[in-house]
Amino acid sequence: MRFSSDRQRSTDLIHTDARADGSWNSCNDHSQARPIISADELRHHFSQYYADEIFVSVLAEGEMPATHSVYGSNSAHLQVAVDGHTKRAIVSIAIDNLGKGASGQAVQNANIMCGLDGAMGLSAQGIGI
């Protein structure tokens, strides 16, 4: 997803914090977006894009993704922000390494390959810790 037509300055800086209860990641888009998109517009954009994805939640303004919220689930919690000073779009996400990671992906793919509902046997609700 691009928010700028300026291809010269677009880079990604990814932060990852792998933990026992999941993974927390943040990605910054360094493109010089003109005009600057607001955080509400960006959140709306992401909400529309993931509207039909039962395992992806775009969180409300002020809520940050937390690994304890997705622990034991196949869910991904996203938050977006825009740094008006640096003109960066910032996306933060929390997932369970096993649930949304390799094992959850394998179950979801096997379900789809067998003609089943991709969500079969997978939980969108974390167990919390």
SEGUSE-323658 format. One line per field, with one value per atom (N, C-alpha, C, O, CB): residue number from 1; residue in three letters; chain; atom name; x, y, z. Coordinates in pm, whole numbers, plus 50000, padded with zeros to 5 digits. Glycine has a CB too. Layout:
N
pos: (NUM,...)
code: (Ala,...)
unit: (A,...)
site: (CA,...)
x: (X,...)
y: (Y,...)
z: (Z,...)
END
This chain:
129
pos: (1,1,1,1,1,2,2,2,2,2,3,3,3,3,3,4,4,4,4,4,5,5,5,5,5,6,6,6,6,6,7,7,7,7,7,8,8,8,8,8,9,9,9,9,9,10,10,10,10,10,11,11,11,11,11,12,12,12,12,12,13,13,13,13,13,14,14,14,14,14,15,15,15,15,15,16,16,16,16,16,17,17,17,17,17,18,18,18,18,18,19,19,19,19,19,20,20,20,20,20,21,21,21,21,21,22,22,22,22,22,23,23,23,23,23,24,24,24,24,24,25,25,25,25,25,26,26,26,26,26,27,27,27,27,27,28,28,28,28,28,29,29,29,29,29,30,30,30,30,30,31,31,31,31,31,32,32,32,32,32,33,33,33,33,33,34,34,34,34,34,35,35,35,35,35,36,36,36,36,36,37,37,37,37,37,38,38,38,38,38,39,39,39,39,39,40,40,40,40,40,41,41,41,41,41,42,42,42,42,42,43,43,43,43,43,44,44,44,44,44,45,45,45,45,45,46,46,46,46,46,47,47,47,47,47,48,48,48,48,48,49,49,49,49,49,50,50,50,50,50,51,51,51,51,51,52,52,52,52,52,53,53,53,53,53,54,54,54,54,54,55,55,55,55,55,56,56,56,56,56,57,57,57,57,57,58,58,58,58,58,59,59,59,59,59,60,60,60,60,60,61,61,61,61,61,62,62,62,62,62,63,63,63,63,63,64,64,64,64,64,65,65,65,65,65,66,66,66,66,66,67,67,67,67,67,68,68,68,68,68,69,69,69,69,69,70,70,70,70,70,71,71,71,71,71,72,72,72,72,72,73,73,73,73,73,74,74,74,74,74,75,75,75,75,75,76,76,76,76,76,77,77,77,77,77,78,78,78,78,78,79,79,79,79,79,80,80,80,80,80,81,81,81,81,81,82,82,82,82,82,83,83,83,83,83,84,84,84,84,84,85,85,85,85,85,86,86,86,86,86,87,87,87,87,87,88,88,88,88,88,89,89,89,89,89,90,90,90,90,90,91,91,91,91,91,92,92,92,92,92,93,93,93,93,93,94,94,94,94,94,95,95,95,95,95,96,96,96,96,96,97,97,97,97,97,98,98,98,98,98,99,99,99,99,99,100,100,100,100,100,101,101,101,101,101,102,102,102,102,102,103,103,103,103,103,104,104,104,104,104,105,105,105,105,105,106,106,106,106,106,107,107,107,107,107,108,108,108,108,108,109,109,109,109,109,110,110,110,110,110,111,111,111,111,111,112,112,112,112,112,113,113,113,113,113,114,114,114,114,114,115,115,115,115,115,116,116,116,116,116,117,117,117,117,117,118,118,118,118,118,119,119,119,119,119,120,120,120,120,120,121,121,121,121,121,122,122,122,122,122,123,123,123,123,123,124,124,124,124,124,125,125,125,125,125,126,126,126,126,126,127,127,127,127,127,128,128,128,128,128,129,129,129,129,129)
code: (Met,Met,Met,Met,Met,Arg,Arg,Arg,Arg,Arg,Phe,Phe,Phe,Phe,Phe,Ser,Ser,Ser,Ser,Ser,Ser,Ser,Ser,Ser,Ser,Asp,Asp,Asp,Asp,Asp,Arg,Arg,Arg,Arg,Arg,Gln,Gln,Gln,Gln,Gln,Arg,Arg,Arg,Arg,Arg,Ser,Ser,Ser,Ser,Ser,Thr,Thr,Thr,Thr,Thr,Asp,Asp,Asp,Asp,Asp,Leu,Leu,Leu,Leu,Leu,Ile,Ile,Ile,Ile,Ile,His,His,His,His,His,Thr,Thr,Thr,Thr,Thr,Asp,Asp,Asp,Asp,Asp,Ala,Ala,Ala,Ala,Ala,Arg,Arg,Arg,Arg,Arg,Ala,Ala,Ala,Ala,Ala,Asp,Asp,Asp,Asp,Asp,Gly,Gly,Gly,Gly,Gly,Ser,Ser,Ser,Ser,Ser,Trp,Trp,Trp,Trp,Trp,Asn,Asn,Asn,Asn,Asn,Ser,Ser,Ser,Ser,Ser,Cys,Cys,Cys,Cys,Cys,Asn,Asn,Asn,Asn,Asn,Asp,Asp,Asp,Asp,Asp,His,His,His,His,His,Ser,Ser,Ser,Ser,Ser,Gln,Gln,Gln,Gln,Gln,Ala,Ala,Ala,Ala,Ala,Arg,Arg,Arg,Arg,Arg,Pro,Pro,Pro,Pro,Pro,Ile,Ile,Ile,Ile,Ile,Ile,Ile,Ile,Ile,Ile,Ser,Ser,Ser,Ser,Ser,Ala,Ala,Ala,Ala,Ala,Asp,Asp,Asp,Asp,Asp,Glu,Glu,Glu,Glu,Glu,Leu,Leu,Leu,Leu,Leu,Arg,Arg,Arg,Arg,Arg,His,His,His,His,His,His,His,His,His,His,Phe,Phe,Phe,Phe,Phe,Ser,Ser,Ser,Ser,Ser,Gln,Gln,Gln,Gln,Gln,Tyr,Tyr,Tyr,Tyr,Tyr,Tyr,Tyr,Tyr,Tyr,Tyr,Ala,Ala,Ala,Ala,Ala,Asp,Asp,Asp,Asp,Asp,Glu,Glu,Glu,Glu,Glu,Ile,Ile,Ile,Ile,Ile,Phe,Phe,Phe,Phe,Phe,Val,Val,Val,Val,Val,Ser,Ser,Ser,Ser,Ser,Val,Val,Val,Val,Val,Leu,Leu,Leu,Leu,Leu,Ala,Ala,Ala,Ala,Ala,Glu,Glu,Glu,Glu,Glu,Gly,Gly,Gly,Gly,Gly,Glu,Glu,Glu,Glu,Glu,Met,Met,Met,Met,Met,Pro,Pro,Pro,Pro,Pro,Ala,Ala,Ala,Ala,Ala,Thr,Thr,Thr,Thr,Thr,His,His,His,His,His,Ser,Ser,Ser,Ser,Ser,Val,Val,Val,Val,Val,Tyr,Tyr,Tyr,Tyr,Tyr,Gly,Gly,Gly,Gly,Gly,Ser,Ser,Ser,Ser,Ser,Asn,Asn,Asn,Asn,Asn,Ser,Ser,Ser,Ser,Ser,Ala,Ala,Ala,Ala,Ala,His,His,His,His,His,Leu,Leu,Leu,Leu,Leu,Gln,Gln,Gln,Gln,Gln,Val,Val,Val,Val,Val,Ala,Ala,Ala,Ala,Ala,Val,Val,Val,Val,Val,Asp,Asp,Asp,Asp,Asp,Gly,Gly,Gly,Gly,Gly,His,His,His,His,His,Thr,Thr,Thr,Thr,Thr,Lys,Lys,Lys,Lys,Lys,Arg,Arg,Arg,Arg,Arg,Ala,Ala,Ala,Ala,Ala,Ile,Ile,Ile,Ile,Ile,Val,Val,Val,Val,Val,Ser,Ser,Ser,Ser,Ser,Ile,Ile,Ile,Ile,Ile,Ala,Ala,Ala,Ala,Ala,Ile,Ile,Ile,Ile,Ile,Asp,Asp,Asp,Asp,Asp,Asn,Asn,Asn,Asn,Asn,Leu,Leu,Leu,Leu,Leu,Gly,Gly,Gly,Gly,Gly,Lys,Lys,Lys,Lys,Lys,Gly,Gly,Gly,Gly,Gly,Ala,Ala,Ala,Ala,Ala,Ser,Ser,Ser,Ser,Ser,Gly,Gly,Gly,Gly,Gly,Gln,Gln,Gln,Gln,Gln,Ala,Ala,Ala,Ala,Ala,Val,Val,Val,Val,Val,Gln,Gln,Gln,Gln,Gln,Asn,Asn,Asn,Asn,Asn,Ala,Ala,Ala,Ala,Ala,Asn,Asn,Asn,Asn,Asn,Ile,Ile,Ile,Ile,Ile,Met,Met,Met,Met,Met,Cys,Cys,Cys,Cys,Cys,Gly,Gly,Gly,Gly,Gly,Leu,Leu,Leu,Leu,Leu,Asp,Asp,Asp,Asp,Asp,Gly,Gly,Gly,Gly,Gly,Ala,Ala,Ala,Ala,Ala,Met,Met,Met,Met,Met,Gly,Gly,Gly,Gly,Gly,Leu,Leu,Leu,Leu,Leu,Ser,Ser,Ser,Ser,Ser,Ala,Ala,Ala,Ala,Ala,Gln,Gln,Gln,Gln,Gln,Gly,Gly,Gly,Gly,Gly,Ile,Ile,Ile,Ile,Ile,Gly,Gly,Gly,Gly,Gly,Ile,Ile,Ile,Ile,Ile)
unit: (A,A,A,A,A,A,A,A,A,A,A,A,A,A,A,A,A,A,A,A,A,A,A,A,A,A,A,A,A,A,A,A,A,A,A,A,A,A,A,A,A,A,A,A,A,A,A,A,A,A,A,A,A,A,A,A,A,A,A,A,A,A,A,A,A,A,A,A,A,A,A,A,A,A,A,A,A,A,A,A,A,A,A,A,A,A,A,A,A,A,A,A,A,A,A,A,A,A,A,A,A,A,A,A,A,A,A,A,A,A,A,A,A,A,A,A,A,A,A,A,A,A,A,A,A,A,A,A,A,A,A,A,A,A,A,A,A,A,A,A,A,A,A,A,A,A,A,A,A,A,A,A,A,A,A,A,A,A,A,A,A,A,A,A,A,A,A,A,A,A,A,A,A,A,A,A,A,A,A,A,A,A,A,A,A,A,A,A,A,A,A,A,A,A,A,A,A,A,A,A,A,A,A,A,A,A,A,A,A,A,A,A,A,A,A,A,A,A,A,A,A,A,A,A,A,A,A,A,A,A,A,A,A,A,A,A,A,A,A,A,A,A,A,A,A,A,A,A,A,A,A,A,A,A,A,A,A,A,A,A,A,A,A,A,A,A,A,A,A,A,A,A,A,A,A,A,A,A,A,A,A,A,A,A,A,A,A,A,A,A,A,A,A,A,A,A,A,A,A,A,A,A,A,A,A,A,A,A,A,A,A,A,A,A,A,A,A,A,A,A,A,A,A,A,A,A,A,A,A,A,A,A,A,A,A,A,A,A,A,A,A,A,A,A,A,A,A,A,A,A,A,A,A,A,A,A,A,A,A,A,A,A,A,A,A,A,A,A,A,A,A,A,A,A,A,A,A,A,A,A,A,A,A,A,A,A,A,A,A,A,A,A,A,A,A,A,A,A,A,A,A,A,A,A,A,A,A,A,A,A,A,A,A,A,A,A,A,A,A,A,A,A,A,A,A,A,A,A,A,A,A,A,A,A,A,A,A,A,A,A,A,A,A,A,A,A,A,A,A,A,A,A,A,A,A,A,A,A,A,A,A,A,A,A,A,A,A,A,A,A,A,A,A,A,A,A,A,A,A,A,A,A,A,A,A,A,A,A,A,A,A,A,A,A,A,A,A,A,A,A,A,A,A,A,A,A,A,A,A,A,A,A,A,A,A,A,A,A,A,A,A,A,A,A,A,A,A,A,A,A,A,A,A,A,A,A,A,A,A,A,A,A,A,A,A,A,A,A,A,A,A,A,A,A,A,A,A,A,A,A,A,A,A,A,A,A,A,A,A,A,A,A,A,A,A,A,A,A,A,A,A,A,A,A,A,A,A,A,A,A,A,A,A,A,A,A,A,A,A,A,A,A,A,A,A,A,A,A,A,A,A,A,A,A,A,A,A,A,A,A,A,A,A,A,A,A,A,A,A,A,A,A,A,A,A,A,A,A,A,A,A,A,A,A,A)
site: (N,CA,C,O,CB,N,CA,C,O,CB,N,CA,C,O,CB,N,CA,C,O,CB,N,CA,C,O,CB,N,CA,C,O,CB,N,CA,C,O,CB,N,CA,C,O,CB,N,CA,C,O,CB,N,CA,C,O,CB,N,CA,C,O,CB,N,CA,C,O,CB,N,CA,C,O,CB,N,CA,C,O,CB,N,CA,C,O,CB,N,CA,C,O,CB,N,CA,C,O,CB,N,CA,C,O,CB,N,CA,C,O,CB,N,CA,C,O,CB,N,CA,C,O,CB,N,CA,C,O,CB,N,CA,C,O,CB,N,CA,C,O,CB,N,CA,C,O,CB,N,CA,C,O,CB,N,CA,C,O,CB,N,CA,C,O,CB,N,CA,C,O,CB,N,CA,C,O,CB,N,CA,C,O,CB,N,CA,C,O,CB,N,CA,C,O,CB,N,CA,C,O,CB,N,CA,C,O,CB,N,CA,C,O,CB,N,CA,C,O,CB,N,CA,C,O,CB,N,CA,C,O,CB,N,CA,C,O,CB,N,CA,C,O,CB,N,CA,C,O,CB,N,CA,C,O,CB,N,CA,C,O,CB,N,CA,C,O,CB,N,CA,C,O,CB,N,CA,C,O,CB,N,CA,C,O,CB,N,CA,C,O,CB,N,CA,C,O,CB,N,CA,C,O,CB,N,CA,C,O,CB,N,CA,C,O,CB,N,CA,C,O,CB,N,CA,C,O,CB,N,CA,C,O,CB,N,CA,C,O,CB,N,CA,C,O,CB,N,CA,C,O,CB,N,CA,C,O,CB,N,CA,C,O,CB,N,CA,C,O,CB,N,CA,C,O,CB,N,CA,C,O,CB,N,CA,C,O,CB,N,CA,C,O,CB,N,CA,C,O,CB,N,CA,C,O,CB,N,CA,C,O,CB,N,CA,C,O,CB,N,CA,C,O,CB,N,CA,C,O,CB,N,CA,C,O,CB,N,CA,C,O,CB,N,CA,C,O,CB,N,CA,C,O,CB,N,CA,C,O,CB,N,CA,C,O,CB,N,CA,C,O,CB,N,CA,C,O,CB,N,CA,C,O,CB,N,CA,C,O,CB,N,CA,C,O,CB,N,CA,C,O,CB,N,CA,C,O,CB,N,CA,C,O,CB,N,CA,C,O,CB,N,CA,C,O,CB,N,CA,C,O,CB,N,CA,C,O,CB,N,CA,C,O,CB,N,CA,C,O,CB,N,CA,C,O,CB,N,CA,C,O,CB,N,CA,C,O,CB,N,CA,C,O,CB,N,CA,C,O,CB,N,CA,C,O,CB,N,CA,C,O,CB,N,CA,C,O,CB,N,CA,C,O,CB,N,CA,C,O,CB,N,CA,C,O,CB,N,CA,C,O,CB,N,CA,C,O,CB,N,CA,C,O,CB,N,CA,C,O,CB,N,CA,C,O,CB,N,CA,C,O,CB,N,CA,C,O,CB,N,CA,C,O,CB,N,CA,C,O,CB,N,CA,C,O,CB,N,CA,C,O,CB,N,CA,C,O,CB,N,CA,C,O,CB,N,CA,C,O,CB,N,CA,C,O,CB,N,CA,C,O,CB,N,CA,C,O,CB,N,CA,C,O,CB,N,CA,C,O,CB,N,CA,C,O,CB,N,CA,C,O,CB,N,CA,C,O,CB,N,CA,C,O,CB,N,CA,C,O,CB,N,CA,C,O,CB,N,CA,C,O,CB)
x: (50085,50000,50090,50172,49903,50076,50159,50073,49957,50225,50133,50062,50125,50090,50059,50218,50288,50329,50351,50410,50339,50389,50539,50599,50314,50599,50742,50820,50835,50776,50869,50938,51082,51144,50935,51137,51277,51304,51414,51324,51210,51236,51163,51160,51198,51105,51027,51117,51181,50917,51121,51196,51113,51021,51337,51146,51078,51179,51290,51009,51140,51220,51133,51029,51266,51174,51090,51152,51272,51070,51069,51110,51036,50916,51080,51106,51042,51083,51200,51080,50987,51012,50949,50830,50953,51029,50979,50979,51079,51067,50865,50849,50787,50743,50761,50784,50725,50576,50521,50748,50510,50366,50328,50210,50301,50425,50392,50498,50611,50260,50462,50555,50489,50372,50599,50564,50516,50605,50727,50516,50545,50620,50571,50455,50608,50662,50628,50698,50815,50666,50628,50686,50660,50548,50626,50763,50751,50771,50867,50852,50681,50695,50760,50700,50556,50880,50955,50929,50999,51101,50831,50805,50753,50690,50704,50777,50733,50590,50570,50829,50494,50355,50303,50310,50268,50251,50193,50059,50056,50287,49952,49943,49950,49927,49814,49980,49992,49855,49758,50054,49848,49724,49710,49810,49721,49590,49570,49565,49543,49440,49584,49577,49437,49423,49614,49334,49197,49175,49112,49096,49227,49215,49290,49241,49268,49410,49490,49421,49416,49630,49367,49295,49172,49143,49252,49101,48985,49028,48961,48913,49138,49192,49221,49181,49320,49290,49323,49197,49184,49420,49104,48979,48900,48846,48892,48895,48826,48897,48833,48814,49031,49109,49092,49082,49257,49087,49077,48935,48917,49170,48836,48698,48648,48573,48606,48686,48636,48730,48706,48614,48834,48931,48896,48911,49077,48848,48802,48916,48893,48725,49038,49151,49231,49329,49241,49193,49266,49176,49065,49315,49224,49149,49231,49345,49112,49172,49234,49178,49057,49206,49265,49223,49177,49216,49336,49096,49047,49163,49265,48934,49143,49244,49280,49192,49194,49409,49456,49485,49553,49357,49435,49462,49587,49599,49339,49679,49799,49792,49739,49926,49845,49847,49930,50034,49904,49884,49955,49957,49855,49888,50072,50084,49993,49945,50229,49969,49882,49737,49662,49886,49699,49563,49542,49429,49530,49649,49637,49695,49689,49707,49749,49811,49713,49601,49863,49754,49669,49566,49471,49599,49582,49484,49552,49674,49402,49471,49520,49500,49500,49447,49482,49450,49573,49682,49365,49553,49652,49583,49479,49713,49641,49586,49677,49798,49573,49617,49692,49655,49542,49666,49754,49731,49810,49920,49770,49755,49822,49835,49755,49747,49936,49957,50029,50088,50037,50024,50098,50176,50120,50003,50305,50391,50393,50460,50537,50320,50309,50440,50460,50208,50530,50659,50751,50813,50726,50759,50849,50776,50839,50916,50643,50560,50568,50570,50602,50572,50582,50450,50385,50694,50410,50299,50360,50458,50220,50302,50354,50246,50134,50401,50281,50188,50249,50361,50157,50174,50217,50123,50003,50221,50178,50098,50144,50263,50107,50050,50081,50019,49903,50030,50098,50049,50104,50202,50090,50041,50096,50185,50141,49981,50310,50406,50357,50378,50539,50291,50243,50106,50084,50238,50015,49880,49877,49836,49792,49918,49918,50044,50053,49906,50140,50266,50251,50148,50377,50352,50363,50249,50192,50492,50213,50112,49973,49900,50111,49936,49805,49795,49690,49780,49902,49905,49889,49817,50036,49956,49947,49804,49754,50043,49738,49600,49507,49423,49552,49523,49438,49458,49360,49469,49583,49610,49554,49498,49759,49570,49517,49365,49308,49559,49300,49154,49113,49022,49103,49179,49144,49170,49088,49225,49284,49317,49216,49193,49457,49156,49058,48915,48820,49066,48901,48769,48688,48566,48694,48753,48685,48696,48772,48744,48619,48630,48770,48813,48519,48841,48978,48993,49101,49032,48886,48891,48863,48876,48791,48826,48790,48903,49016,48754,48870,48967,49061,49149,49047,49045,49133,49052,48935,49200,49115,49048,49087,49205,49080,48988,49014,49026,49071,48903,48987,48988,49112,49132,48861,49196,49313,49275,49167,49410,49363,49335,49382,49346,49400,49464,49513,49603,49580,49398,49705,49793,49830,49904,49919)
y: (49884,50000,50122,50139,50000,50208,50327,50450,50456,50338,50547,50670,50789,50904,50693,50762,50869,50821,50702,50916,50915,50880,50905,50881,50959,50954,50984,50855,50812,51090,50794,50665,50681,50582,50595,50799,50818,50807,50765,50952,50843,50851,50745,50754,50985,50645,50546,50433,50363,50490,50418,50310,50257,50323,50358,50140,50082,50063,50016,49949,50098,50073,49988,50035,50208,49865,49771,49743,49714,49640,49752,49718,49591,49579,49834,49496,49372,49340,49353,49256,49299,49256,49118,49107,49359,49014,48877,48844,48860,48775,48797,48769,48631,48570,48877,48584,48453,48452,48348,48413,48567,48572,48628,48655,48654,48645,48691,48783,48788,48762,48854,48942,49078,49086,48883,49185,49321,49385,49386,49403,49437,49494,49635,49668,49405,49715,49850,49879,49844,49954,49942,49975,50122,50170,49885,50194,50335,50355,50303,50420,50428,50463,50601,50700,50461,50609,50734,50816,50915,50705,50778,50855,50992,51009,50781,51087,51224,51238,51289,51328,51196,51197,51341,51415,51113,51379,51512,51496,51430,51605,51546,51610,51504,51386,51692,51549,51457,51400,51474,51527,51268,51200,51204,51191,51052,51222,51226,51083,50988,51304,51070,50938,50879,50758,50948,50962,50913,50861,50757,51024,50933,50887,50756,50666,50995,50747,50626,50508,50398,50647,50531,50426,50381,50262,50475,50477,50444,50359,50262,50573,50396,50324,50177,50085,50393,50159,50024,49948,49829,50031,50015,49951,49901,49790,50048,49980,49939,49822,49727,50057,49828,49724,49589,49486,49763,49590,49466,49435,49349,49472,49504,49490,49346,49306,49577,49268,49131,49026,48906,49099,49070,48977,48957,49048,49031,48837,48815,48811,48829,48685,48788,48778,48907,48911,48666,49012,49139,49246,49269,49180,49311,49420,49547,49549,49385,49653,49784,49851,49875,49870,49880,49929,50074,50150,49913,50111,50248,50342,50299,50257,50469,50569,50561,50551,50710,50566,50563,50424,50412,50628,50319,50181,50132,50150,50088,50071,50017,49865,49805,50066,49802,49655,49600,49656,49605,49492,49429,49278,49219,49464,49217,49074,48992,48886,49029,49038,48961,48955,48866,49020,49049,49049,48946,48903,49186,48906,48812,48674,48584,48868,48659,48532,48417,48423,48542,48312,48193,48209,48130,48161,48308,48331,48342,48343,48458,48349,48370,48516,48548,48274,48603,48743,48830,48800,48798,48940,49046,49176,49210,49052,49249,49378,49487,49487,49389,49581,49689,49825,49849,49687,49912,50053,50135,50097,50088,50246,50333,50473,50515,50337,50544,50682,50754,50692,50691,50886,50968,51070,51143,51036,51074,51175,51295,51292,51120,51399,51517,51590,51655,51610,51580,51649,51583,51650,51652,51450,51377,51324,51269,51262,51338,51290,51138,51087,51357,51066,50921,50858,50900,50872,50757,50671,50560,50497,50614,50535,50434,50330,50363,50500,50202,50093,50000,49953,50015,49974,49883,49763,49778,49954,49646,49523,49427,49418,49455,49355,49249,49119,49117,49285,49012,48879,48777,48803,48843,48660,48546,48473,48437,48451,48450,48388,48254,48224,48367,48174,48044,48054,47997,47946,48125,48135,48200,48137,48212,48325,48396,48362,48387,48549,48307,48269,48139,48113,48257,48057,47938,47838,47794,47869,47801,47696,47742,47669,47647,47863,47916,47933,47905,48049,47978,47994,47859,47848,48062,47757,47623,47569,47512,47527,47587,47540,47617,47557,47556,47748,47830,47791,47779,47979,47772,47731,47592,47571,47732,47497,47362,47365,47294,47268,47446,47459,47507,47451,47556,47611,47669,47568,47554,47798,47497,47398,47284,47224,47343,47253,47144,47193,47116,47077,47320,47374,47407,47425,47279,47416,47447,47597,47669,47365,47642,47779,47798,47721,47813,47900,47924,47941,47917,48044,47983,48009,47885,47888,48116,47774,47653,47608,47588,47541,47591,47544,47651,47620,47436,47775,47884,47983,48007,47955,48040,48133,48277,48308,48098,48364,48507,48571,48685,48575,48500,48551,48501,48381,48509,48592,48554,48505,48537,48671,48428,48377,48473,48458,48242,48572,48670,48610,48499,48738,48684,48640,48757,48741,48572)
z: (50000,50000,50000,50091,50121,49900,49889,49918,49879,49749,49986,50017,49947,49974,50168,49857,49788,49650,49629,49869,49557,49425,49415,49311,49317,49523,49525,49549,49663,49635,49442,49451,49498,49539,49316,49493,49526,49676,49714,49477,49760,49903,49984,50106,49952,49919,49990,50042,49963,49900,50173,50236,50352,50399,50285,50397,50513,50625,50601,50477,50745,50864,50955,51003,50934,50977,51051,51187,51197,50971,51291,51428,51465,51441,51530,51523,51565,51707,51744,51470,51787,51924,51940,51970,52029,51920,51935,52084,52153,51855,52132,52274,52291,52194,52343,52413,52440,52409,52372,52586,52423,52400,52264,52239,52508,52174,52040,51985,52035,52040,51880,51813,51794,51756,51677,51821,51802,51697,51712,51935,51592,51481,51451,51473,51356,51399,51358,51227,51210,51467,51134,51005,50977,50994,50892,50934,50901,50752,50695,50982,50690,50549,50542,50586,50473,50488,50485,50360,50336,50495,50279,50157,50195,50300,50066,50113,50138,50084,49974,50071,50161,50119,50111,50209,50216,49996,49978,49911,49807,49894,49956,50087,50198,50174,50097,50316,50429,50461,50478,50554,50468,50503,50656,50727,50449,50705,50850,50904,50829,50886,51033,51097,51081,51062,51247,51090,51071,50930,50911,51102,50831,50692,50671,50604,50594,50729,50717,50784,50729,50777,50905,50978,50897,50889,51119,50839,50756,50635,50601,50708,50573,50458,50497,50426,50406,50608,50655,50695,50665,50774,50761,50803,50682,50685,50884,50578,50456,50390,50344,50358,50385,50320,50389,50323,50318,50524,50600,50649,50735,50718,50596,50643,50640,50729,50559,50542,50529,50589,50574,50384,50656,50717,50864,50945,50703,50899,51037,51137,51257,51045,51092,51185,51196,51270,51141,51126,51131,51190,51141,50989,51296,51359,51354,51399,51505,51299,51304,51429,51439,51172,51523,51653,51649,51560,51753,51745,51757,51794,51848,51862,51766,51798,51946,52032,51761,51976,52114,52168,52269,52201,52103,52145,52072,51951,52115,52145,52083,52083,52176,52156,51978,51973,52089,52124,51838,52146,52258,52235,52199,52394,52257,52232,52323,52282,52251,52446,52535,52485,52524,52676,52400,52346,52235,52211,52294,52169,52057,52090,52007,51935,52209,52250,52237,52289,52395,52167,52149,52039,52031,52277,51953,51847,51711,51701,51876,51610,51474,51432,51313,51375,51531,51504,51489,51539,51614,51417,51405,51443,51387,51260,51538,51577,51523,51547,51732,51449,51384,51441,51481,51233,51444,51474,51375,51336,51621,51335,51239,51297,51381,51105,51252,51292,51181,51093,51425,51185,51090,51170,51251,50986,51145,51207,51113,51010,51234,51149,51064,51045,50942,51120,51141,51131,51029,50947,51268,51035,50945,50822,50731,51018,50819,50708,50693,50581,50578,50804,50800,50840,50937,50892,50765,50805,50890,50849,50680,51006,51098,51122,51158,51233,51102,51124,51229,51213,50991,51334,51439,51442,51420,51579,51467,51464,51572,51602,51326,51631,51727,51677,51637,51871,51679,51641,51740,51809,51495,51746,51818,51718,51609,51877,51756,51664,51609,51492,51735,51693,51647,51582,51475,51764,51647,51593,51456,51359,51688,51447,51319,51241,51121,51340,51310,51245,51169,51107,51347,51174,51089,51106,51006,51116,51228,51244,51204,51138,51387,51243,51205,51055,50996,51273,50993,50848,50779,50680,50803,50832,50773,50781,50683,50845,50895,50910,50816,50749,51058,50810,50723,50576,50502,50744,50535,50396,50365,50258,50370,50459,50438,50426,50343,50554,50509,50501,50362,50301,50609,50315,50184,50073,49982,50159,50080,49978,49974,49869,50002,50089,50097,50072,50085,50232,50037,50009,50132,50124,49926,50246,50371,50401,50336,50489,50498,50544,50603,50688,50651,50557,50601,50751,50805,50533,50819,50963,51048,51170,50999,50982,51056,51149,51105,50958,51276,51374,51427,51508,51315,51384,51428,51510,51482,51307,51610,51699,51669,51650,51843,51667,51653,51790,51801,51571,51893,52030,52103,52116,52107,52151,52228,52366,52416,52240,52428,52562,52671,52788,52580,52631,52727,52832,52879,52794,52868,52976,53063,53160,52922)
END
